[in-house]
Amino acid sequence: MAKLTTEQRKHIPEKQFAFPEAEKEPLENAAHVRNAVARFNQVKGVSDAERDAAWRRIEAAAKKFGVTLQEKSWKDLPAVKK
C-alpha cells in the first residue's frame, strides 16, 4: 500500500475517509479499505455513532473495490489489546 503524503491527504474528499471529521482511515482503494478495517479499533476519541457511520462507509468502499469483509459489524472486530 502506498503511503499518502500530507499533500495527497489534503486532496481526498471528506466522504472518502472512514472517519471524515478526524480525516482518519482513507478509503480510496482496496488496500486502504483493508487497512481501515485492520486499524478500526485503534481510532481514539470517536463515539459509537461515529463508528457505526464509519463502518457503513467502509462497507460501501469494500463493495466498490471488491473487498470481502468477514465481519458484519465493527463490533465483530477484535478489541485492541492494551
Distance bins in CASP14 RR format, pairs under 12 A and 6 or more apart:
PFRMAT RR
TARGET T0000
AUTHOR 0000-0000-0000
RMODE 2
METHOD distances of the structure
MODEL  1
1 26 0 0 0 0 0 1 0 0 0 0 0
1 28 0 0 0 0 0 1 0 0 0 0 0
1 29 0 0 0 0 1 0 0 0 0 0 0
1 30 0 0 0 0 1 0 0 0 0 0 0
1 31 1 1 0 0 0 0 0 0 0 0 0
1 32 1 0 0 1 0 0 0 0 0 0 0
1 33 0 0 0 0 0 1 0 0 0 0 0
1 34 0 0 0 0 1 0 0 0 0 0 0
1 35 1 0 0 1 0 0 0 0 0 0 0
1 36 0 0 0 0 0 1 0 0 0 0 0
1 38 0 0 0 0 0 1 0 0 0 0 0
1 39 0 0 0 0 0 1 0 0 0 0 0
2 8 0 0 0 0 1 0 0 0 0 0 0
2 26 0 0 0 0 0 1 0 0 0 0 0
2 28 0 0 0 0 0 1 0 0 0 0 0
2 29 0 0 0 0 1 0 0 0 0 0 0
2 31 1 0 0 1 0 0 0 0 0 0 0
2 32 0 0 0 0 1 0 0 0 0 0 0
2 35 0 0 0 0 0 1 0 0 0 0 0
3 9 0 0 0 0 0 1 0 0 0 0 0
3 26 0 0 0 0 0 1 0 0 0 0 0
3 31 0 0 0 0 0 1 0 0 0 0 0
3 32 0 0 0 0 0 1 0 0 0 0 0
3 35 0 0 0 0 0 1 0 0 0 0 0
4 10 0 0 0 0 1 0 0 0 0 0 0
4 11 0 0 0 0 1 0 0 0 0 0 0
4 12 1 0 0 1 0 0 0 0 0 0 0
4 16 0 0 0 0 0 1 0 0 0 0 0
4 17 0 0 0 0 0 1 0 0 0 0 0
4 23 0 0 0 0 0 1 0 0 0 0 0
4 24 0 0 0 0 0 1 0 0 0 0 0
4 25 0 0 0 0 0 1 0 0 0 0 0
4 26 1 0 0 1 0 0 0 0 0 0 0
4 27 0 0 0 0 0 1 0 0 0 0 0
4 28 0 0 0 0 1 0 0 0 0 0 0
4 29 0 0 0 0 0 1 0 0 0 0 0
4 31 0 0 0 0 0 1 0 0 0 0 0
4 32 0 0 0 0 1 0 0 0 0 0 0
4 35 0 0 0 0 0 1 0 0 0 0 0
5 11 0 0 0 0 1 0 0 0 0 0 0
5 12 0 0 0 0 0 1 0 0 0 0 0
5 26 0 0 0 0 0 1 0 0 0 0 0
6 12 0 0 0 0 0 1 0 0 0 0 0
6 23 0 0 0 0 0 1 0 0 0 0 0
8 16 0 0 0 0 0 1 0 0 0 0 0
8 23 0 0 0 0 0 1 0 0 0 0 0
8 26 0 0 0 0 1 0 0 0 0 0 0
8 28 0 0 0 0 1 0 0 0 0 0 0
8 32 0 0 0 0 0 1 0 0 0 0 0
9 16 0 0 0 0 0 1 0 0 0 0 0
9 17 0 0 0 0 1 0 0 0 0 0 0
9 22 0 0 0 0 0 1 0 0 0 0 0
9 23 1 0 0 1 0 0 0 0 0 0 0
9 24 0 0 0 0 0 1 0 0 0 0 0
9 25 0 0 0 0 0 1 0 0 0 0 0
9 26 1 0 0 1 0 0 0 0 0 0 0
9 28 0 0 0 0 0 1 0 0 0 0 0
9 32 0 0 0 0 0 1 0 0 0 0 0
10 23 0 0 0 0 1 0 0 0 0 0 0
10 26 0 0 0 0 0 1 0 0 0 0 0
11 23 0 0 0 0 0 1 0 0 0 0 0
11 26 0 0 0 0 0 1 0 0 0 0 0
11 28 0 0 0 0 0 1 0 0 0 0 0
12 18 0 0 0 0 0 1 0 0 0 0 0
12 20 0 0 0 0 1 0 0 0 0 0 0
12 23 1 0 0 1 0 0 0 0 0 0 0
12 24 0 0 0 0 0 1 0 0 0 0 0
12 25 0 0 0 0 0 1 0 0 0 0 0
12 26 1 0 1 0 0 0 0 0 0 0 0
12 27 0 0 0 0 1 0 0 0 0 0 0
12 28 1 0 0 1 0 0 0 0 0 0 0
12 29 0 0 0 0 0 1 0 0 0 0 0
12 32 0 0 0 0 1 0 0 0 0 0 0
13 20 0 0 0 0 1 0 0 0 0 0 0
13 23 0 0 0 0 0 1 0 0 0 0 0
13 26 0 0 0 0 1 0 0 0 0 0 0
13 27 0 0 0 0 0 1 0 0 0 0 0
13 28 0 0 0 0 1 0 0 0 0 0 0
13 57 0 0 0 0 0 1 0 0 0 0 0
14 20 1 1 0 0 0 0 0 0 0 0 0
14 21 1 0 0 1 0 0 0 0 0 0 0
14 22 0 0 0 0 0 1 0 0 0 0 0
14 23 1 0 0 1 0 0 0 0 0 0 0
14 24 0 0 0 0 0 1 0 0 0 0 0
14 26 0 0 0 0 0 1 0 0 0 0 0
14 27 0 0 0 0 0 1 0 0 0 0 0
14 57 0 0 0 0 0 1 0 0 0 0 0
15 21 0 0 0 0 0 1 0 0 0 0 0
15 23 0 0 0 0 0 1 0 0 0 0 0
15 26 0 0 0 0 0 1 0 0 0 0 0
15 27 0 0 0 0 1 0 0 0 0 0 0
15 28 0 0 0 0 0 1 0 0 0 0 0
15 53 0 0 0 0 0 1 0 0 0 0 0
15 54 0 0 0 0 0 1 0 0 0 0 0
15 56 0 0 0 0 0 1 0 0 0 0 0
15 57 1 0 0 1 0 0 0 0 0 0 0
15 60 0 0 0 0 1 0 0 0 0 0 0
15 61 0 0 0 0 0 1 0 0 0 0 0
16 23 0 0 0 0 1 0 0 0 0 0 0
16 24 0 0 0 0 0 1 0 0 0 0 0
16 25 0 0 0 0 1 0 0 0 0 0 0
16 26 1 0 0 1 0 0 0 0 0 0 0
16 27 1 0 1 0 0 0 0 0 0 0 0
16 28 1 0 1 0 0 0 0 0 0 0 0
16 29 0 0 0 0 1 0 0 0 0 0 0
16 32 0 0 0 0 1 0 0 0 0 0 0
16 33 0 0 0 0 0 1 0 0 0 0 0
16 36 0 0 0 0 0 1 0 0 0 0 0
16 54 0 0 0 0 0 1 0 0 0 0 0
16 57 0 0 0 0 1 0 0 0 0 0 0
16 58 0 0 0 0 0 1 0 0 0 0 0
16 60 0 0 0 0 0 1 0 0 0 0 0
16 61 1 0 0 1 0 0 0 0 0 0 0
16 64 0 0 0 0 0 1 0 0 0 0 0
16 65 0 0 0 0 0 1 0 0 0 0 0
17 23 1 0 1 0 0 0 0 0 0 0 0
17 24 1 0 0 1 0 0 0 0 0 0 0
17 25 1 0 0 1 0 0 0 0 0 0 0
17 26 1 0 1 0 0 0 0 0 0 0 0
17 27 1 0 0 1 0 0 0 0 0 0 0
17 28 0 0 0 0 1 0 0 0 0 0 0
17 32 0 0 0 0 1 0 0 0 0 0 0
17 33 0 0 0 0 0 1 0 0 0 0 0
17 36 0 0 0 0 1 0 0 0 0 0 0
17 43 0 0 0 0 0 1 0 0 0 0 0
17 46 0 0 0 0 0 1 0 0 0 0 0
17 50 0 0 0 0 0 1 0 0 0 0 0
17 53 0 0 0 0 0 1 0 0 0 0 0
17 54 0 0 0 0 1 0 0 0 0 0 0
17 57 1 0 0 1 0 0 0 0 0 0 0
17 58 0 0 0 0 0 1 0 0 0 0 0
17 61 0 0 0 0 1 0 0 0 0 0 0
18 24 1 0 0 1 0 0 0 0 0 0 0
18 25 1 1 0 0 0 0 0 0 0 0 0
18 26 1 0 0 1 0 0 0 0 0 0 0
18 27 1 0 1 0 0 0 0 0 0 0 0
18 28 0 0 0 0 0 1 0 0 0 0 0
18 32 0 0 0 0 1 0 0 0 0 0 0
18 33 0 0 0 0 1 0 0 0 0 0 0
18 34 0 0 0 0 0 1 0 0 0 0 0
18 35 0 0 0 0 1 0 0 0 0 0 0
18 36 1 0 1 0 0 0 0 0 0 0 0
18 37 0 0 0 0 1 0 0 0 0 0 0
18 38 0 0 0 0 0 1 0 0 0 0 0
18 39 0 0 0 0 1 0 0 0 0 0 0
18 40 1 0 0 1 0 0 0 0 0 0 0
18 41 0 0 0 0 0 1 0 0 0 0 0
18 42 0 0 0 0 0 1 0 0 0 0 0
18 43 1 0 0 1 0 0 0 0 0 0 0
18 46 0 0 0 0 1 0 0 0 0 0 0
18 50 0 0 0 0 1 0 0 0 0 0 0
18 51 0 0 0 0 1 0 0 0 0 0 0
18 52 0 0 0 0 0 1 0 0 0 0 0
18 53 0 0 0 0 1 0 0 0 0 0 0
18 54 1 0 1 0 0 0 0 0 0 0 0
18 55 1 0 0 1 0 0 0 0 0 0 0
18 56 0 0 0 0 1 0 0 0 0 0 0
18 57 1 0 1 0 0 0 0 0 0 0 0
18 58 1 0 1 0 0 0 0 0 0 0 0
18 59 0 0 0 0 0 1 0 0 0 0 0
18 60 0 0 0 0 0 1 0 0 0 0 0
18 61 0 0 0 0 1 0 0 0 0 0 0
18 62 0 0 0 0 0 1 0 0 0 0 0
18 74 0 0 0 0 1 0 0 0 0 0 0
19 25 1 0 1 0 0 0 0 0 0 0 0
19 26 0 0 0 0 1 0 0 0 0 0 0
19 27 0 0 0 0 0 1 0 0 0 0 0
19 36 0 0 0 0 1 0 0 0 0 0 0
19 39 0 0 0 0 0 1 0 0 0 0 0
19 40 0 0 0 0 1 0 0 0 0 0 0
19 42 0 0 0 0 0 1 0 0 0 0 0
19 43 1 0 1 0 0 0 0 0 0 0 0
19 44 0 0 0 0 0 1 0 0 0 0 0
19 45 0 0 0 0 1 0 0 0 0 0 0
19 46 1 0 1 0 0 0 0 0 0 0 0
19 47 0 0 0 0 0 1 0 0 0 0 0
19 49 0 0 0 0 0 1 0 0 0 0 0
19 50 1 0 0 1 0 0 0 0 0 0 0
19 51 0 0 0 0 1 0 0 0 0 0 0
19 52 0 0 0 0 0 1 0 0 0 0 0
19 53 0 0 0 0 1 0 0 0 0 0 0
19 54 1 0 1 0 0 0 0 0 0 0 0
19 55 0 0 0 0 0 1 0 0 0 0 0
19 56 0 0 0 0 0 1 0 0 0 0 0
19 57 0 0 0 0 1 0 0 0 0 0 0
19 58 0 0 0 0 0 1 0 0 0 0 0
19 74 0 0 0 0 0 1 0 0 0 0 0
20 26 0 0 0 0 0 1 0 0 0 0 0
20 27 0 0 0 0 1 0 0 0 0 0 0
20 46 0 0 0 0 0 1 0 0 0 0 0
20 50 0 0 0 0 1 0 0 0 0 0 0
20 53 0 0 0 0 1 0 0 0 0 0 0
20 54 0 0 0 0 1 0 0 0 0 0 0
20 56 0 0 0 0 0 1 0 0 0 0 0
20 57 1 0 0 1 0 0 0 0 0 0 0
21 43 0 0 0 0 0 1 0 0 0 0 0
21 45 0 0 0 0 0 1 0 0 0 0 0
21 46 0 0 0 0 1 0 0 0 0 0 0
21 47 0 0 0 0 0 1 0 0 0 0 0
21 49 0 0 0 0 0 1 0 0 0 0 0
21 50 1 0 0 1 0 0 0 0 0 0 0
21 53 0 0 0 0 1 0 0 0 0 0 0
21 54 0 0 0 0 0 1 0 0 0 0 0
22 43 1 0 0 1 0 0 0 0 0 0 0
22 44 0 0 0 0 1 0 0 0 0 0 0
22 45 1 0 0 1 0 0 0 0 0 0 0
22 46 1 0 0 1 0 0 0 0 0 0 0
22 47 0 0 0 0 0 1 0 0 0 0 0
22 50 0 0 0 0 1 0 0 0 0 0 0
22 51 0 0 0 0 0 1 0 0 0 0 0
22 53 0 0 0 0 0 1 0 0 0 0 0
22 54 0 0 0 0 1 0 0 0 0 0 0
23 43 0 0 0 0 0 1 0 0 0 0 0
23 54 0 0 0 0 0 1 0 0 0 0 0
24 32 0 0 0 0 0 1 0 0 0 0 0
24 35 0 0 0 0 0 1 0 0 0 0 0
24 36 0 0 0 0 1 0 0 0 0 0 0
24 39 0 0 0 0 1 0 0 0 0 0 0
24 40 0 0 0 0 1 0 0 0 0 0 0
24 42 0 0 0 0 1 0 0 0 0 0 0
24 43 1 0 1 0 0 0 0 0 0 0 0
24 44 0 0 0 0 1 0 0 0 0 0 0
24 45 0 0 0 0 1 0 0 0 0 0 0
24 46 0 0 0 0 1 0 0 0 0 0 0
24 50 0 0 0 0 0 1 0 0 0 0 0
24 51 0 0 0 0 0 1 0 0 0 0 0
24 54 0 0 0 0 1 0 0 0 0 0 0
24 57 0 0 0 0 0 1 0 0 0 0 0
24 58 0 0 0 0 0 1 0 0 0 0 0
25 31 0 0 0 0 0 1 0 0 0 0 0
25 32 1 0 0 1 0 0 0 0 0 0 0
25 33 0 0 0 0 1 0 0 0 0 0 0
25 34 0 0 0 0 0 1 0 0 0 0 0
25 35 1 0 0 1 0 0 0 0 0 0 0
25 36 1 1 0 0 0 0 0 0 0 0 0
25 37 0 0 0 0 1 0 0 0 0 0 0
25 38 0 0 0 0 1 0 0 0 0 0 0
25 39 1 0 0 1 0 0 0 0 0 0 0
25 40 1 0 0 1 0 0 0 0 0 0 0
25 41 0 0 0 0 0 1 0 0 0 0 0
25 42 0 0 0 0 1 0 0 0 0 0 0
25 43 1 0 0 1 0 0 0 0 0 0 0
25 46 0 0 0 0 0 1 0 0 0 0 0
25 50 0 0 0 0 0 1 0 0 0 0 0
25 51 0 0 0 0 0 1 0 0 0 0 0
25 54 1 0 0 1 0 0 0 0 0 0 0
25 55 0 0 0 0 0 1 0 0 0 0 0
25 57 0 0 0 0 1 0 0 0 0 0 0
25 58 1 0 0 1 0 0 0 0 0 0 0
25 61 0 0 0 0 1 0 0 0 0 0 0
25 74 0 0 0 0 0 1 0 0 0 0 0
26 32 1 0 1 0 0 0 0 0 0 0 0
26 33 0 0 0 0 1 0 0 0 0 0 0
26 35 0 0 0 0 1 0 0 0 0 0 0
26 36 1 0 0 1 0 0 0 0 0 0 0
26 39 0 0 0 0 0 1 0 0 0 0 0
26 54 0 0 0 0 0 1 0 0 0 0 0
26 57 0 0 0 0 0 1 0 0 0 0 0
26 58 0 0 0 0 0 1 0 0 0 0 0
26 61 0 0 0 0 1 0 0 0 0 0 0
27 33 1 0 1 0 0 0 0 0 0 0 0
27 34 0 0 0 0 0 1 0 0 0 0 0
27 35 0 0 0 0 1 0 0 0 0 0 0
27 36 1 0 0 1 0 0 0 0 0 0 0
27 37 0 0 0 0 0 1 0 0 0 0 0
27 39 0 0 0 0 0 1 0 0 0 0 0
27 40 0 0 0 0 0 1 0 0 0 0 0
27 54 0 0 0 0 1 0 0 0 0 0 0
27 55 0 0 0 0 0 1 0 0 0 0 0
27 56 0 0 0 0 0 1 0 0 0 0 0
27 57 1 0 0 1 0 0 0 0 0 0 0
27 58 1 0 0 1 0 0 0 0 0 0 0
27 59 0 0 0 0 0 1 0 0 0 0 0
27 60 0 0 0 0 1 0 0 0 0 0 0
27 61 1 1 0 0 0 0 0 0 0 0 0
27 62 0 0 0 0 1 0 0 0 0 0 0
27 63 0 0 0 0 0 1 0 0 0 0 0
27 64 0 0 0 0 1 0 0 0 0 0 0
27 65 0 0 0 0 1 0 0 0 0 0 0
27 67 0 0 0 0 1 0 0 0 0 0 0
28 35 0 0 0 0 0 1 0 0 0 0 0
28 36 0 0 0 0 0 1 0 0 0 0 0
28 57 0 0 0 0 0 1 0 0 0 0 0
28 61 0 0 0 0 1 0 0 0 0 0 0
28 64 0 0 0 0 1 0 0 0 0 0 0
28 65 0 0 0 0 1 0 0 0 0 0 0
29 35 0 0 0 0 1 0 0 0 0 0 0
29 36 0 0 0 0 0 1 0 0 0 0 0
29 61 0 0 0 0 1 0 0 0 0 0 0
29 62 0 0 0 0 0 1 0 0 0 0 0
29 64 0 0 0 0 1 0 0 0 0 0 0
29 65 1 0 0 1 0 0 0 0 0 0 0
29 66 0 0 0 0 0 1 0 0 0 0 0
29 67 0 0 0 0 1 0 0 0 0 0 0
30 36 0 0 0 0 0 1 0 0 0 0 0
30 37 0 0 0 0 0 1 0 0 0 0 0
30 58 0 0 0 0 0 1 0 0 0 0 0
30 61 0 0 0 0 1 0 0 0 0 0 0
30 62 0 0 0 0 1 0 0 0 0 0 0
30 63 0 0 0 0 0 1 0 0 0 0 0
30 64 0 0 0 0 1 0 0 0 0 0 0
30 65 1 1 0 0 0 0 0 0 0 0 0
30 66 1 0 0 1 0 0 0 0 0 0 0
30 67 1 0 1 0 0 0 0 0 0 0 0
30 68 0 0 0 0 0 1 0 0 0 0 0
30 69 0 0 0 0 0 1 0 0 0 0 0
31 37 0 0 0 0 0 1 0 0 0 0 0
31 38 0 0 0 0 0 1 0 0 0 0 0
31 61 0 0 0 0 0 1 0 0 0 0 0
31 62 0 0 0 0 0 1 0 0 0 0 0
31 65 0 0 0 0 1 0 0 0 0 0 0
31 66 0 0 0 0 0 1 0 0 0 0 0
31 67 0 0 0 0 1 0 0 0 0 0 0
32 38 0 0 0 0 0 1 0 0 0 0 0
32 39 0 0 0 0 0 1 0 0 0 0 0
32 57 0 0 0 0 0 1 0 0 0 0 0
32 58 0 0 0 0 1 0 0 0 0 0 0
32 61 0 0 0 0 1 0 0 0 0 0 0
32 62 0 0 0 0 0 1 0 0 0 0 0
32 64 0 0 0 0 0 1 0 0 0 0 0
32 65 0 0 0 0 1 0 0 0 0 0 0
32 67 0 0 0 0 1 0 0 0 0 0 0
33 39 0 0 0 0 0 1 0 0 0 0 0
33 40 0 0 0 0 0 1 0 0 0 0 0
33 54 0 0 0 0 0 1 0 0 0 0 0
33 55 0 0 0 0 0 1 0 0 0 0 0
33 57 0 0 0 0 1 0 0 0 0 0 0
33 58 1 0 0 1 0 0 0 0 0 0 0
33 59 0 0 0 0 1 0 0 0 0 0 0
33 60 0 0 0 0 1 0 0 0 0 0 0
33 61 1 0 1 0 0 0 0 0 0 0 0
33 62 1 0 1 0 0 0 0 0 0 0 0
33 63 0 0 0 0 1 0 0 0 0 0 0
33 64 0 0 0 0 1 0 0 0 0 0 0
33 65 1 0 1 0 0 0 0 0 0 0 0
33 66 0 0 0 0 1 0 0 0 0 0 0
33 67 1 0 1 0 0 0 0 0 0 0 0
33 68 0 0 0 0 0 1 0 0 0 0 0
33 69 0 0 0 0 1 0 0 0 0 0 0
34 40 0 0 0 0 0 1 0 0 0 0 0
34 58 0 0 0 0 1 0 0 0 0 0 0
34 61 0 0 0 0 0 1 0 0 0 0 0
34 62 0 0 0 0 1 0 0 0 0 0 0
34 65 0 0 0 0 1 0 0 0 0 0 0
34 66 0 0 0 0 0 1 0 0 0 0 0
34 67 1 0 0 1 0 0 0 0 0 0 0
34 68 0 0 0 0 1 0 0 0 0 0 0
34 69 0 0 0 0 1 0 0 0 0 0 0
34 70 0 0 0 0 0 1 0 0 0 0 0
35 42 0 0 0 0 0 1 0 0 0 0 0
35 43 0 0 0 0 0 1 0 0 0 0 0
35 58 0 0 0 0 0 1 0 0 0 0 0
35 61 0 0 0 0 0 1 0 0 0 0 0
35 62 0 0 0 0 0 1 0 0 0 0 0
35 65 0 0 0 0 0 1 0 0 0 0 0
35 67 0 0 0 0 0 1 0 0 0 0 0
36 42 0 0 0 0 0 1 0 0 0 0 0
36 43 0 0 0 0 1 0 0 0 0 0 0
36 51 0 0 0 0 0 1 0 0 0 0 0
36 54 0 0 0 0 1 0 0 0 0 0 0
36 55 0 0 0 0 1 0 0 0 0 0 0
36 57 0 0 0 0 1 0 0 0 0 0 0
36 58 1 0 1 0 0 0 0 0 0 0 0
36 59 0 0 0 0 0 1 0 0 0 0 0
36 60 0 0 0 0 0 1 0 0 0 0 0
36 61 1 0 0 1 0 0 0 0 0 0 0
36 62 0 0 0 0 1 0 0 0 0 0 0
36 65 0 0 0 0 0 1 0 0 0 0 0
36 67 0 0 0 0 1 0 0 0 0 0 0
36 69 0 0 0 0 0 1 0 0 0 0 0
36 74 0 0 0 0 0 1 0 0 0 0 0
36 77 0 0 0 0 0 1 0 0 0 0 0
37 43 0 0 0 0 0 1 0 0 0 0 0
37 54 0 0 0 0 0 1 0 0 0 0 0
37 55 0 0 0 0 1 0 0 0 0 0 0
37 57 0 0 0 0 0 1 0 0 0 0 0
37 58 1 0 0 1 0 0 0 0 0 0 0
37 59 0 0 0 0 1 0 0 0 0 0 0
37 61 0 0 0 0 1 0 0 0 0 0 0
37 62 1 0 0 1 0 0 0 0 0 0 0
37 65 0 0 0 0 0 1 0 0 0 0 0
37 67 0 0 0 0 1 0 0 0 0 0 0
37 68 0 0 0 0 0 1 0 0 0 0 0
37 69 1 0 0 1 0 0 0 0 0 0 0
37 70 0 0 0 0 1 0 0 0 0 0 0
37 71 1 0 0 1 0 0 0 0 0 0 0
37 73 0 0 0 0 0 1 0 0 0 0 0
37 74 0 0 0 0 1 0 0 0 0 0 0
37 76 0 0 0 0 0 1 0 0 0 0 0
37 77 1 0 0 1 0 0 0 0 0 0 0
37 78 0 0 0 0 0 1 0 0 0 0 0
38 58 0 0 0 0 0 1 0 0 0 0 0
38 67 0 0 0 0 0 1 0 0 0 0 0
38 69 0 0 0 0 0 1 0 0 0 0 0
38 70 0 0 0 0 0 1 0 0 0 0 0
38 71 0 0 0 0 0 1 0 0 0 0 0
38 77 0 0 0 0 1 0 0 0 0 0 0
38 78 0 0 0 0 0 1 0 0 0 0 0
38 80 0 0 0 0 0 1 0 0 0 0 0
39 54 0 0 0 0 0 1 0 0 0 0 0
39 58 0 0 0 0 0 1 0 0 0 0 0
39 74 0 0 0 0 0 1 0 0 0 0 0
39 77 0 0 0 0 1 0 0 0 0 0 0
39 78 0 0 0 0 0 1 0 0 0 0 0
39 80 0 0 0 0 1 0 0 0 0 0 0
40 46 0 0 0 0 0 1 0 0 0 0 0
40 50 0 0 0 0 0 1 0 0 0 0 0
40 51 1 0 0 1 0 0 0 0 0 0 0
40 52 0 0 0 0 0 1 0 0 0 0 0
40 54 1 0 0 1 0 0 0 0 0 0 0
40 55 1 0 0 1 0 0 0 0 0 0 0
40 57 0 0 0 0 0 1 0 0 0 0 0
40 58 1 0 0 1 0 0 0 0 0 0 0
40 59 0 0 0 0 0 1 0 0 0 0 0
40 69 0 0 0 0 0 1 0 0 0 0 0
40 71 0 0 0 0 1 0 0 0 0 0 0
40 73 0 0 0 0 0 1 0 0 0 0 0
40 74 1 0 1 0 0 0 0 0 0 0 0
40 75 0 0 0 0 0 1 0 0 0 0 0
40 76 0 0 0 0 0 1 0 0 0 0 0
40 77 1 0 1 0 0 0 0 0 0 0 0
40 78 0 0 0 0 1 0 0 0 0 0 0
40 79 0 0 0 0 0 1 0 0 0 0 0
40 80 0 0 0 0 1 0 0 0 0 0 0
41 51 0 0 0 0 1 0 0 0 0 0 0
41 54 0 0 0 0 0 1 0 0 0 0 0
41 55 0 0 0 0 0 1 0 0 0 0 0
41 71 0 0 0 0 0 1 0 0 0 0 0
41 74 1 0 0 1 0 0 0 0 0 0 0
41 75 0 0 0 0 1 0 0 0 0 0 0
41 76 0 0 0 0 0 1 0 0 0 0 0
41 77 1 0 1 0 0 0 0 0 0 0 0
41 78 1 0 0 1 0 0 0 0 0 0 0
41 79 1 0 0 1 0 0 0 0 0 0 0
41 80 1 0 1 0 0 0 0 0 0 0 0
41 81 0 0 0 0 1 0 0 0 0 0 0
41 82 0 0 0 0 0 1 0 0 0 0 0
42 51 0 0 0 0 0 1 0 0 0 0 0
42 74 0 0 0 0 0 1 0 0 0 0 0
42 77 0 0 0 0 0 1 0 0 0 0 0
42 78 0 0 0 0 0 1 0 0 0 0 0
42 79 0 0 0 0 0 1 0 0 0 0 0
42 80 1 0 1 0 0 0 0 0 0 0 0
42 81 0 0 0 0 0 1 0 0 0 0 0
42 82 0 0 0 0 0 1 0 0 0 0 0
43 50 0 0 0 0 1 0 0 0 0 0 0
43 51 1 0 0 1 0 0 0 0 0 0 0
43 54 1 0 0 1 0 0 0 0 0 0 0
43 55 0 0 0 0 0 1 0 0 0 0 0
43 58 0 0 0 0 0 1 0 0 0 0 0
43 74 0 0 0 0 0 1 0 0 0 0 0
43 77 0 0 0 0 0 1 0 0 0 0 0
43 80 0 0 0 0 1 0 0 0 0 0 0
44 50 0 0 0 0 0 1 0 0 0 0 0
44 51 0 0 0 0 0 1 0 0 0 0 0
44 80 0 0 0 0 1 0 0 0 0 0 0
44 82 0 0 0 0 0 1 0 0 0 0 0
45 51 0 0 0 0 0 1 0 0 0 0 0
45 54 0 0 0 0 0 1 0 0 0 0 0
46 52 0 0 0 0 0 1 0 0 0 0 0
46 53 0 0 0 0 1 0 0 0 0 0 0
46 54 1 0 0 1 0 0 0 0 0 0 0
46 55 0 0 0 0 0 1 0 0 0 0 0
46 74 0 0 0 0 0 1 0 0 0 0 0
47 53 0 0 0 0 1 0 0 0 0 0 0
47 54 0 0 0 0 0 1 0 0 0 0 0
48 54 0 0 0 0 0 1 0 0 0 0 0
48 55 0 0 0 0 0 1 0 0 0 0 0
48 73 0 0 0 0 0 1 0 0 0 0 0
48 74 0 0 0 0 1 0 0 0 0 0 0
48 75 0 0 0 0 1 0 0 0 0 0 0
49 55 0 0 0 0 0 1 0 0 0 0 0
49 56 0 0 0 0 0 1 0 0 0 0 0
49 74 0 0 0 0 0 1 0 0 0 0 0
50 56 0 0 0 0 0 1 0 0 0 0 0
50 57 0 0 0 0 0 1 0 0 0 0 0
50 74 0 0 0 0 0 1 0 0 0 0 0
51 57 0 0 0 0 0 1 0 0 0 0 0
51 58 0 0 0 0 0 1 0 0 0 0 0
51 73 0 0 0 0 1 0 0 0 0 0 0
51 74 1 0 1 0 0 0 0 0 0 0 0
51 75 0 0 0 0 1 0 0 0 0 0 0
51 77 0 0 0 0 1 0 0 0 0 0 0
52 58 0 0 0 0 0 1 0 0 0 0 0
52 59 0 0 0 0 0 1 0 0 0 0 0
52 73 0 0 0 0 1 0 0 0 0 0 0
52 74 1 0 0 1 0 0 0 0 0 0 0
52 75 0 0 0 0 1 0 0 0 0 0 0
53 59 0 0 0 0 0 1 0 0 0 0 0
53 60 0 0 0 0 0 1 0 0 0 0 0
53 74 0 0 0 0 0 1 0 0 0 0 0
54 60 0 0 0 0 0 1 0 0 0 0 0
54 61 0 0 0 0 0 1 0 0 0 0 0
54 73 0 0 0 0 0 1 0 0 0 0 0
54 74 1 0 0 1 0 0 0 0 0 0 0
54 77 0 0 0 0 0 1 0 0 0 0 0
55 61 0 0 0 0 0 1 0 0 0 0 0
55 62 0 0 0 0 0 1 0 0 0 0 0
55 69 0 0 0 0 1 0 0 0 0 0 0
55 71 0 0 0 0 1 0 0 0 0 0 0
55 72 0 0 0 0 1 0 0 0 0 0 0
55 73 1 0 0 1 0 0 0 0 0 0 0
55 74 1 0 1 0 0 0 0 0 0 0 0
55 75 0 0 0 0 1 0 0 0 0 0 0
55 76 0 0 0 0 1 0 0 0 0 0 0
55 77 0 0 0 0 1 0 0 0 0 0 0
56 62 0 0 0 0 0 1 0 0 0 0 0
56 63 0 0 0 0 0 1 0 0 0 0 0
56 69 0 0 0 0 0 1 0 0 0 0 0
56 73 0 0 0 0 0 1 0 0 0 0 0
56 74 0 0 0 0 1 0 0 0 0 0 0
57 63 0 0 0 0 0 1 0 0 0 0 0
57 64 0 0 0 0 0 1 0 0 0 0 0
57 74 0 0 0 0 0 1 0 0 0 0 0
58 64 0 0 0 0 0 1 0 0 0 0 0
58 65 0 0 0 0 0 1 0 0 0 0 0
58 67 0 0 0 0 1 0 0 0 0 0 0
58 69 1 0 0 1 0 0 0 0 0 0 0
58 71 0 0 0 0 1 0 0 0 0 0 0
58 72 0 0 0 0 0 1 0 0 0 0 0
58 73 0 0 0 0 0 1 0 0 0 0 0
58 74 0 0 0 0 1 0 0 0 0 0 0
58 77 0 0 0 0 0 1 0 0 0 0 0
59 65 0 0 0 0 0 1 0 0 0 0 0
59 66 0 0 0 0 0 1 0 0 0 0 0
59 67 0 0 0 0 1 0 0 0 0 0 0
59 68 0 0 0 0 0 1 0 0 0 0 0
59 69 1 0 0 1 0 0 0 0 0 0 0
59 71 0 0 0 0 1 0 0 0 0 0 0
59 72 0 0 0 0 1 0 0 0 0 0 0
59 73 0 0 0 0 1 0 0 0 0 0 0
59 74 0 0 0 0 1 0 0 0 0 0 0
60 66 0 0 0 0 0 1 0 0 0 0 0
60 67 0 0 0 0 0 1 0 0 0 0 0
60 69 0 0 0 0 0 1 0 0 0 0 0
61 67 1 0 0 1 0 0 0 0 0 0 0
61 69 0 0 0 0 0 1 0 0 0 0 0
62 68 1 0 0 1 0 0 0 0 0 0 0
62 69 1 0 1 0 0 0 0 0 0 0 0
62 70 0 0 0 0 0 1 0 0 0 0 0
62 71 0 0 0 0 0 1 0 0 0 0 0
63 69 0 0 0 0 1 0 0 0 0 0 0
69 76 0 0 0 0 1 0 0 0 0 0 0
69 77 0 0 0 0 0 1 0 0 0 0 0
70 76 1 0 0 1 0 0 0 0 0 0 0
70 77 0 0 0 0 1 0 0 0 0 0 0
70 78 0 0 0 0 0 1 0 0 0 0 0
71 77 1 0 1 0 0 0 0 0 0 0 0
71 78 0 0 0 0 1 0 0 0 0 0 0
END
